[in-house]
Amino acid sequence: MKGPDFGALRAFRTRHQLAGTDDTVIVDSTGAMLETTTGALAAWDGAALMVPDGVWLPSVTLRQVARRAREAGARVERRRFTPEFAASHPLWFLNSLHGISPVTELRAAGGVTVRPPAHPDVAEWQSWWWGGFA
């Protein structure tokens, strides 16, 4: 679970975070995105919830979002999250403190910027998330 490695993740973020960004994405050896230093990543491909293919720390928030997606009849699938994939699929940052946050921009060293599209139902999902704390 996220938490025990906060020190290591903070050091990674300090070493790799670009100025003006909110968090740092952790990628695998091929450049596929796995998670961020403070949260999980999820994406949508139509009605299917996508989770990163690869190895990443378990996320309580991602597990809850995936459970709700399944209960709503959506498939949950593993997919390689590349910048090209993110450019054409709604991408969410998930974390217990902030809930569900749409990713509006990804910046890579070298000046590449990717702007994932918005998910039409993000407000409904955010309302569901915060309603669980009422």
OpenMM code with the backbone's topology and positions (N, CA, C; nanometers):
from openmm import Vec3, app, unit

residues = "MET LYS GLY PRO ASP PHE GLY ALA LEU ARG ALA PHE ARG THR ARG HIS GLN LEU ALA GLY THR ASP ASP THR VAL ILE VAL ASP SER THR GLY ALA MET LEU GLU THR THR THR GLY ALA LEU ALA ALA TRP ASP GLY ALA ALA LEU MET VAL PRO ASP GLY VAL TRP LEU PRO SER VAL THR LEU ARG GLN VAL ALA ARG ARG ALA ARG GLU ALA GLY ALA ARG VAL GLU ARG ARG ARG PHE THR PRO GLU PHE ALA ALA SER HIS PRO LEU TRP PHE LEU ASN SER LEU HIS GLY ILE SER PRO VAL THR GLU LEU ARG ALA ALA GLY GLY VAL THR VAL ARG PRO PRO ALA HIS PRO ASP VAL ALA GLU TRP GLN SER TRP TRP TRP GLY GLY PHE ALA".split()
positions = [
    Vec3(0.0833, -0.1182, 0.0000),
    Vec3(0.0000, 0.0000, 0.0000),
    Vec3(0.0876, 0.1243, 0.0000),
    Vec3(0.0353, 0.2276, -0.0568),
    Vec3(0.1076, 0.3552, -0.0509),
    Vec3(0.1155, 0.3944, 0.0954),
    Vec3(0.2238, 0.4528, 0.1337),
    Vec3(0.2416, 0.4942, 0.2730),
    Vec3(0.3767, 0.4540, 0.3259),
    Vec3(0.4041, 0.3223, 0.3325),
    Vec3(0.5321, 0.2812, 0.3898),
    Vec3(0.6528, 0.3362, 0.3143),
    Vec3(0.6386, 0.3674, 0.1854),
    Vec3(0.7503, 0.4152, 0.1062),
    Vec3(0.7494, 0.5666, 0.0873),
    Vec3(0.6782, 0.6394, 0.1719),
    Vec3(0.6700, 0.7846, 0.1531),
    Vec3(0.8074, 0.8485, 0.1394),
    Vec3(0.9032, 0.8092, 0.2209),
    Vec3(1.0375, 0.8666, 0.2131),
    Vec3(1.1011, 0.8434, 0.0781),
    Vec3(1.0941, 0.7209, 0.0299),
    Vec3(1.1524, 0.6881, -0.1004),
    Vec3(1.0785, 0.7602, -0.2126),
    Vec3(0.9457, 0.7672, -0.2013),
    Vec3(0.8683, 0.8354, -0.3053),
    Vec3(0.8947, 0.9856, -0.3036),
    Vec3(0.9095, 1.0427, -0.1854),
    Vec3(0.9419, 1.1856, -0.1734),
    Vec3(1.0786, 1.2136, -0.2374),
    Vec3(1.1757, 1.1268, -0.2130),
    Vec3(1.3090, 1.1437, -0.2720),
    Vec3(1.3016, 1.1335, -0.4244),
    Vec3(1.2217, 1.0401, -0.4745),
    Vec3(1.2042, 1.0253, -0.6196),
    Vec3(1.1427, 1.1519, -0.6773),
    Vec3(1.0384, 1.2013, -0.6109),
    Vec3(0.9713, 1.3234, -0.6563),
    Vec3(1.0679, 1.4421, -0.6569),
    Vec3(1.1464, 1.4571, -0.5525),
    Vec3(1.2429, 1.5666, -0.5444),
    Vec3(1.3435, 1.5582, -0.6582),
    Vec3(1.3855, 1.4386, -0.6917),
    Vec3(1.4864, 1.4184, -0.7955),
    Vec3(1.4296, 1.4374, -0.9370),
    Vec3(1.3011, 1.4023, -0.9584),
    Vec3(1.2490, 1.3961, -1.0948),
    Vec3(1.1349, 1.4928, -1.1269),
    Vec3(1.0761, 1.5566, -1.0282),
    Vec3(0.9585, 1.6388, -1.0559),
    Vec3(0.9947, 1.7647, -1.1341),
    Vec3(0.9154, 1.7921, -1.2370),
    Vec3(0.9346, 1.9118, -1.3181),
    Vec3(0.8706, 2.0315, -1.2480),
    Vec3(0.9310, 2.1462, -1.2604),
    Vec3(0.8775, 2.2684, -1.2002),
    Vec3(0.7368, 2.2947, -1.2522),
    Vec3(0.6485, 2.3355, -1.1617),
    Vec3(0.5118, 2.3697, -1.1995),
    Vec3(0.4171, 2.2526, -1.2115),
    Vec3(0.4616, 2.1323, -1.1738),
    Vec3(0.3732, 2.0158, -1.1808),
    Vec3(0.3308, 1.9745, -1.0402),
    Vec3(0.2197, 1.9005, -1.0324),
    Vec3(0.1637, 1.8606, -0.9035),
    Vec3(0.2220, 1.7313, -0.8490),
    Vec3(0.2686, 1.6441, -0.9355),
    Vec3(0.3188, 1.5144, -0.8915),
    Vec3(0.4125, 1.4599, -0.9984),
    Vec3(0.4710, 1.3447, -0.9692),
    Vec3(0.5642, 1.2818, -1.0612),
    Vec3(0.5155, 1.1411, -1.0924),
    Vec3(0.5086, 1.1092, -1.2201),
    Vec3(0.4664, 0.9766, -1.2633),
    Vec3(0.5859, 0.8822, -1.2570),
    Vec3(0.5612, 0.7636, -1.2080),
    Vec3(0.6614, 0.6576, -1.2054),
    Vec3(0.6356, 0.5692, -1.3270),
    Vec3(0.7397, 0.5486, -1.4068),
    Vec3(0.7266, 0.4692, -1.5290),
    Vec3(0.8115, 0.3427, -1.5179),
    Vec3(0.7777, 0.2454, -1.6012),
    Vec3(0.8589, 0.1233, -1.6046),
    Vec3(0.9748, 0.1417, -1.7024),
    Vec3(1.0493, 0.0363, -1.7256),
    Vec3(1.1694, 0.0461, -1.8097),
    Vec3(1.1378, 0.0781, -1.9550),
    Vec3(1.0114, 0.0615, -1.9962),
    Vec3(0.9733, 0.0932, -2.1341),
    Vec3(0.9112, 0.2318, -2.1462),
    Vec3(0.8937, 0.3004, -2.0328),
    Vec3(0.8319, 0.4327, -2.0346),
    Vec3(0.6831, 0.4317, -2.0094),
    Vec3(0.6243, 0.3146, -1.9853),
    Vec3(0.4813, 0.3070, -1.9549),
    Vec3(0.4564, 0.3588, -1.8133),
    Vec3(0.3509, 0.4371, -1.7978),
    Vec3(0.3171, 0.4946, -1.6678),
    Vec3(0.2530, 0.3886, -1.5776),
    Vec3(0.2988, 0.3851, -1.4521),
    Vec3(0.2481, 0.2869, -1.3561),
    Vec3(0.1642, 0.3500, -1.2462),
    Vec3(0.2111, 0.4612, -1.1929),
    Vec3(0.1456, 0.5297, -1.0810),
    Vec3(0.2157, 0.6633, -1.0636),
    Vec3(0.1749, 0.7393, -0.9635),
    Vec3(0.2476, 0.8611, -0.9298),
    Vec3(0.3089, 0.8415, -0.7922),
    Vec3(0.3856, 0.9384, -0.7480),
    Vec3(0.4483, 0.9241, -0.6166),
    Vec3(0.3482, 0.9390, -0.5033),
    Vec3(0.2274, 0.9903, -0.5313),
    Vec3(0.1287, 1.0065, -0.4239),
    Vec3(-0.0065, 0.9447, -0.4559),
    Vec3(-0.0197, 0.8757, -0.5673),
    Vec3(-0.1500, 0.8195, -0.6005),
    Vec3(-0.1437, 0.7187, -0.7131),
    Vec3(-0.2616, 0.6658, -0.7411),
    Vec3(-0.2770, 0.5663, -0.8470),
    Vec3(-0.3269, 0.6338, -0.9738),
    Vec3(-0.3135, 0.5646, -1.0845),
    Vec3(-0.3651, 0.6109, -1.2122),
    Vec3(-0.4703, 0.5127, -1.2627),
    Vec3(-0.5736, 0.5668, -1.3240),
    Vec3(-0.6759, 0.4865, -1.3911),
    Vec3(-0.7173, 0.5638, -1.5152),
    Vec3(-0.7636, 0.4930, -1.6153),
    Vec3(-0.8076, 0.5566, -1.7392),
    Vec3(-0.9357, 0.4888, -1.7853),
    Vec3(-0.9996, 0.5520, -1.8794),
    Vec3(-1.1232, 0.4981, -1.9362),
    Vec3(-1.1066, 0.4770, -2.0857),
    Vec3(-1.1537, 0.3632, -2.1327),
    Vec3(-1.1623, 0.3341, -2.2748),
    Vec3(-1.3080, 0.2993, -2.3002),
    Vec3(-1.3855, 0.3988, -2.3391),
    Vec3(-1.5301, 0.3799, -2.3493),
    Vec3(-1.5857, 0.3541, -2.2106),
    Vec3(-1.6556, 0.2425, -2.1956),
    Vec3(-1.7154, 0.2079, -2.0668),
    Vec3(-1.6256, 0.1179, -1.9820),
    Vec3(-1.5037, 0.0933, -2.0264),
    Vec3(-1.4124, 0.0058, -1.9523),
    Vec3(-1.3123, 0.0900, -1.8733),
    Vec3(-1.2940, 0.0535, -1.7465),
    Vec3(-1.1926, 0.1160, -1.6616),
    Vec3(-1.0603, 0.0446, -1.6863),
    Vec3(-0.9587, 0.1210, -1.7135),
    Vec3(-0.8259, 0.0658, -1.7380),
    Vec3(-0.7370, 0.0931, -1.6173),
    Vec3(-0.6606, -0.0073, -1.5782),
    Vec3(-0.5586, 0.0087, -1.4743),
    Vec3(-0.4244, -0.0222, -1.5382),
    Vec3(-0.3173, 0.0374, -1.4893),
    Vec3(-0.1874, 0.0163, -1.5540),
    Vec3(-0.1442, -0.1300, -1.5538),
    Vec3(-0.0898, -0.1706, -1.6659),
    Vec3(-0.0289, -0.3021, -1.6763),
    Vec3(0.1124, -0.2888, -1.6213),
    Vec3(0.1512, -0.3766, -1.5352),
    Vec3(0.2837, -0.3694, -1.4756),
    Vec3(0.2743, -0.3816, -1.3247),
    Vec3(0.3813, -0.3471, -1.2584),
    Vec3(0.3900, -0.3608, -1.1129),
    Vec3(0.3832, -0.2226, -1.0504),
    Vec3(0.2896, -0.2044, -0.9567),
    Vec3(0.2733, -0.0786, -0.8850),
    Vec3(0.2219, -0.1089, -0.7459),
    Vec3(0.2340, -0.0112, -0.6573),
    Vec3(0.1881, -0.0320, -0.5201),
    Vec3(0.0364, -0.0408, -0.5169),
    Vec3(-0.0193, -0.1317, -0.4366),
    Vec3(-0.1652, -0.1406, -0.4249),
    Vec3(-0.2233, -0.0082, -0.3770),
    Vec3(-0.3431, 0.0232, -0.4246),
    Vec3(-0.4108, 0.1466, -0.3893),
    Vec3(-0.5518, 0.1162, -0.3409),
    Vec3(-0.5836, 0.1589, -0.2204),
    Vec3(-0.7185, 0.1423, -0.1668),
    Vec3(-0.8182, 0.2171, -0.2549),
    Vec3(-0.7825, 0.3381, -0.2949),
    Vec3(-0.8729, 0.4196, -0.3760),
    Vec3(-0.8991, 0.3539, -0.5108),
    Vec3(-0.7950, 0.3047, -0.5763),
    Vec3(-0.8135, 0.2369, -0.7045),
    Vec3(-0.8991, 0.1120, -0.6858),
    Vec3(-0.8771, 0.0389, -0.5807),
    Vec3(-0.9570, -0.0815, -0.5552),
    Vec3(-1.1054, -0.0450, -0.5405),
    Vec3(-1.1355, 0.0656, -0.4698),
    Vec3(-1.2748, 0.1080, -0.4515),
    Vec3(-1.3369, 0.1546, -0.5832),
    Vec3(-1.2618, 0.2293, -0.6624),
    Vec3(-1.3116, 0.2754, -0.7920),
    Vec3(-1.3370, 0.1555, -0.8836),
    Vec3(-1.2464, 0.0593, -0.8857),
    Vec3(-1.2634, -0.0596, -0.9685),
    Vec3(-1.3852, -0.1405, -0.9229),
    Vec3(-1.4057, -0.1501, -0.7932),
    Vec3(-1.5225, -0.2230, -0.7422),
    Vec3(-1.6506, -0.1563, -0.7904),
    Vec3(-1.6562, -0.0226, -0.7795),
    Vec3(-1.7761, 0.0483, -0.8247),
    Vec3(-1.7948, 0.0312, -0.9748),
    Vec3(-1.6871, 0.0368, -1.0510),
    Vec3(-1.6982, 0.0184, -1.1960),
    Vec3(-1.7571, -0.1184, -1.2279),
    Vec3(-1.7079, -0.2220, -1.1621),
    Vec3(-1.7602, -0.3575, -1.1851),
    Vec3(-1.9076, -0.3658, -1.1466),
    Vec3(-1.9426, -0.3063, -1.0316),
    Vec3(-2.0825, -0.3082, -0.9870),
    Vec3(-2.1738, -0.2368, -1.0867),
    Vec3(-2.1192, -0.1392, -1.1584),
    Vec3(-2.1965, -0.0652, -1.2588),
    Vec3(-2.1962, -0.1373, -1.3940),
    Vec3(-2.1319, -0.2533, -1.3991),
    Vec3(-2.1301, -0.3323, -1.5218),
    Vec3(-2.0132, -0.3044, -1.6152),
    Vec3(-1.9172, -0.2238, -1.5707),
    Vec3(-1.8007, -0.1935, -1.6537),
    Vec3(-1.6954, -0.3028, -1.6393),
    Vec3(-1.6231, -0.3248, -1.7468),
    Vec3(-1.5075, -0.4146, -1.7399),
    Vec3(-1.3928, -0.3375, -1.6757),
    Vec3(-1.3058, -0.4096, -1.6072),
    Vec3(-1.1827, -0.3516, -1.5541),
    Vec3(-1.0690, -0.4316, -1.6162),
    Vec3(-0.9842, -0.3609, -1.6906),
    Vec3(-0.8787, -0.4282, -1.7661),
    Vec3(-0.7441, -0.3620, -1.7407),
    Vec3(-0.6398, -0.4387, -1.7588),
    Vec3(-0.5034, -0.3857, -1.7503),
    Vec3(-0.4618, -0.3377, -1.8888),
    Vec3(-0.3959, -0.2235, -1.8930),
    Vec3(-0.3539, -0.1654, -2.0202),
    Vec3(-0.2226, -0.0921, -1.9990),
    Vec3(-0.1413, -0.0897, -2.0992),
    Vec3(-0.0169, -0.0137, -2.0961),
    Vec3(-0.0501, 0.1338, -2.1106),
    Vec3(-0.0133, 0.2147, -2.0124),
    Vec3(-0.0412, 0.3582, -2.0134),
    Vec3(0.0796, 0.4319, -2.0723),
    Vec3(0.0725, 0.4629, -2.1973),
    Vec3(0.1771, 0.5398, -2.2634),
    Vec3(0.1272, 0.6834, -2.2791),
    Vec3(0.2143, 0.7771, -2.3079),
    Vec3(0.1667, 0.9132, -2.3353),
    Vec3(0.0660, 0.9156, -2.4510),
    Vec3(0.0870, 0.8331, -2.5528),
    Vec3(-0.0063, 0.8265, -2.6655),
    Vec3(-0.1436, 0.7781, -2.6195),
    Vec3(-0.1450, 0.6779, -2.5332),
    Vec3(-0.2710, 0.6282, -2.4774),
    Vec3(-0.3393, 0.7395, -2.3982),
    Vec3(-0.2644, 0.8098, -2.3144),
    Vec3(-0.3208, 0.9167, -2.2310),
    Vec3(-0.3739, 1.0327, -2.3147),
    Vec3(-0.3177, 1.0542, -2.4302),
    Vec3(-0.3627, 1.1647, -2.5157),
    Vec3(-0.5036, 1.1429, -2.5696),
    Vec3(-0.5485, 1.0182, -2.5706),
    Vec3(-0.6804, 0.9899, -2.6284),
    Vec3(-0.7776, 0.9220, -2.5315),
    Vec3(-0.7390, 0.9119, -2.4043),
    Vec3(-0.8249, 0.8468, -2.3050),
    Vec3(-0.8297, 0.9295, -2.1770),
    Vec3(-0.9492, 0.9470, -2.1187),
    Vec3(-0.9563, 1.0161, -1.9896),
    Vec3(-0.8694, 0.9450, -1.8866),
    Vec3(-0.7881, 1.0224, -1.8172),
    Vec3(-0.6939, 0.9693, -1.7186),
    Vec3(-0.7257, 1.0314, -1.5831),
    Vec3(-0.7331, 0.9477, -1.4808),
    Vec3(-0.7618, 0.9942, -1.3457),
    Vec3(-0.6452, 0.9671, -1.2527),
    Vec3(-0.6210, 1.0622, -1.1637),
    Vec3(-0.5296, 1.0476, -1.0503),
    Vec3(-0.6195, 1.0125, -0.9324),
    Vec3(-0.5870, 0.9065, -0.8615),
    Vec3(-0.6684, 0.8592, -0.7489),
    Vec3(-0.5847, 0.8577, -0.6225),
    Vec3(-0.6405, 0.9161, -0.5167),
    Vec3(-0.5716, 0.9135, -0.3890),
    Vec3(-0.6732, 0.9383, -0.2796),
    Vec3(-0.6527, 0.8768, -0.1651),
    Vec3(-0.7500, 0.8836, -0.0565),
    Vec3(-0.7744, 1.0245, -0.0059),
    Vec3(-0.6747, 1.1095, -0.0118),
    Vec3(-0.6896, 1.2466, 0.0369),
    Vec3(-0.7657, 1.3344, -0.0620),
    Vec3(-0.7370, 1.3196, -0.1902),
    Vec3(-0.7969, 1.4059, -0.2920),
    Vec3(-0.9084, 1.3392, -0.3710),
    Vec3(-0.9261, 1.2102, -0.3537),
    Vec3(-1.0315, 1.1391, -0.4249),
    Vec3(-0.9963, 1.1160, -0.5702),
    Vec3(-1.0912, 1.1493, -0.6572),
    Vec3(-1.0766, 1.1285, -0.8008),
    Vec3(-1.0497, 1.2635, -0.8647),
    Vec3(-0.9334, 1.2766, -0.9264),
    Vec3(-0.8957, 1.4021, -0.9920),
    Vec3(-0.8640, 1.3738, -1.1377),
    Vec3(-0.9322, 1.4407, -1.2296),
    Vec3(-0.8963, 1.4209, -1.3696),
    Vec3(-0.7576, 1.4785, -1.3976),
    Vec3(-0.6790, 1.4058, -1.4726),
    Vec3(-0.5484, 1.4555, -1.5140),
    Vec3(-0.5731, 1.5431, -1.6363),
    Vec3(-0.5341, 1.6687, -1.6269),
    Vec3(-0.5564, 1.7617, -1.7375),
    Vec3(-0.4321, 1.7816, -1.8230),
    Vec3(-0.3171, 1.7488, -1.7659),
    Vec3(-0.1936, 1.7708, -1.8404),
    Vec3(-0.0831, 1.6819, -1.7856),
    Vec3(-0.0088, 1.6222, -1.8761),
    Vec3(0.1118, 1.5466, -1.8425),
    Vec3(0.2271, 1.6163, -1.9127),
    Vec3(0.3322, 1.6448, -1.8374),
    Vec3(0.4514, 1.7068, -1.8967),
    Vec3(0.5699, 1.6139, -1.8798),
    Vec3(0.6414, 1.5962, -1.9877),
    Vec3(0.7607, 1.5117, -1.9838),
    Vec3(0.8836, 1.5998, -2.0005),
    Vec3(0.9916, 1.5535, -1.9432),
    Vec3(1.1192, 1.6216, -1.9665),
    Vec3(1.1408, 1.6247, -2.1172),
    Vec3(1.1900, 1.7300, -2.1676),
    Vec3(1.2069, 1.7421, -2.3119),
    Vec3(1.0958, 1.8222, -2.3765),
    Vec3(1.0000, 1.8681, -2.2953),
    Vec3(0.8985, 1.9589, -2.3454),
    Vec3(0.7724, 1.8984, -2.4032),
    Vec3(0.7569, 1.7679, -2.4008),
    Vec3(0.6354, 1.7055, -2.4531),
    Vec3(0.5225, 1.7252, -2.3515),
    Vec3(0.4083, 1.7750, -2.3997),
    Vec3(0.2908, 1.7918, -2.3138),
    Vec3(0.1756, 1.7132, -2.3736),
    Vec3(0.1079, 1.6362, -2.2874),
    Vec3(-0.0077, 1.5566, -2.3272),
    Vec3(-0.1258, 1.6071, -2.2462),
    Vec3(-0.2392, 1.6268, -2.3128),
    Vec3(-0.3611, 1.6713, -2.2465),
    Vec3(-0.4701, 1.5658, -2.2654),
    Vec3(-0.4883, 1.4775, -2.1660),
    Vec3(-0.5922, 1.3748, -2.1789),
    Vec3(-0.7308, 1.4391, -2.1896),
    Vec3(-0.8209, 1.3756, -2.2628),
    Vec3(-0.9574, 1.4281, -2.2710),
    Vec3(-1.0303, 1.4119, -2.1375),
    Vec3(-1.1350, 1.4900, -2.1201),
    Vec3(-1.2158, 1.4817, -1.9983),
    Vec3(-1.3088, 1.3606, -2.0060),
    Vec3(-1.3422, 1.3070, -1.8900),
    Vec3(-1.4410, 1.1996, -1.8817),
    Vec3(-1.5771, 1.2642, -1.8559),
    Vec3(-1.6801, 1.2296, -1.9324),
    Vec3(-1.8089, 1.2979, -1.9169),
    Vec3(-1.8762, 1.2774, -1.7811),
    Vec3(-1.8416, 1.1723, -1.7100),
    Vec3(-1.9079, 1.1421, -1.5832),
    Vec3(-1.8192, 1.1652, -1.4612),
    Vec3(-1.7107, 1.2411, -1.4755),
    Vec3(-1.6187, 1.2585, -1.3628),
    Vec3(-1.6900, 1.3211, -1.2423),
    Vec3(-1.7786, 1.4169, -1.2625),
    Vec3(-1.8475, 1.4810, -1.1494),
    Vec3(-1.9324, 1.3799, -1.0727),
    Vec3(-1.9968, 1.2903, -1.1432),
    Vec3(-2.0763, 1.1852, -1.0776),
    Vec3(-1.9863, 1.0937, -0.9942),
    Vec3(-1.8715, 1.0552, -1.0509),
    Vec3(-1.7781, 0.9694, -0.9787),
    Vec3(-1.7209, 1.0416, -0.8572),
    Vec3(-1.6888, 1.1684, -0.8719),
    Vec3(-1.6375, 1.2450, -0.7580),
    Vec3(-1.7428, 1.2564, -0.6494),
    Vec3(-1.8664, 1.2799, -0.6867),
    Vec3(-1.9765, 1.2874, -0.5892),
    Vec3(-1.9920, 1.1541, -0.5166),
    Vec3(-1.9838, 1.0445, -0.5917),
    Vec3(-1.9903, 0.9124, -0.5279),
    Vec3(-1.8764, 0.8973, -0.4273),
    Vec3(-1.7557, 0.9339, -0.4676),
    Vec3(-1.6405, 0.9179, -0.3792),
    Vec3(-1.6614, 0.9946, -0.2487),
    Vec3(-1.6906, 1.1239, -0.2602),
    Vec3(-1.7042, 1.2061, -0.1389),
    Vec3(-1.8291, 1.1685, -0.0604),
    Vec3(-1.9319, 1.1165, -0.1264),
    Vec3(-2.0524, 1.0710, -0.0551),
    Vec3(-2.0249, 0.9548, 0.0378),
    Vec3(-1.9197, 0.8814, 0.0125),
    Vec3(-1.8829, 0.7692, 0.0991),
    Vec3(-1.8309, 0.8119, 0.2346),
    Vec3(-1.8072, 0.9416, 0.2523),
    Vec3(-1.7546, 0.9916, 0.3792),
    Vec3(-1.8603, 1.0644, 0.4603),
    Vec3(-1.9814, 1.0702, 0.4072),
    Vec3(-2.0888, 1.1455, 0.4753),
    Vec3(-2.1419, 1.0694, 0.5959),
] * unit.nanometer
topology = app.Topology()
chain = topology.addChain("A")
for resn in residues:
    res = topology.addResidue(resn, chain)
    for name in ("N", "CA", "C"):
        topology.addAtom(name, app.Element.getBySymbol(name[0]), res)
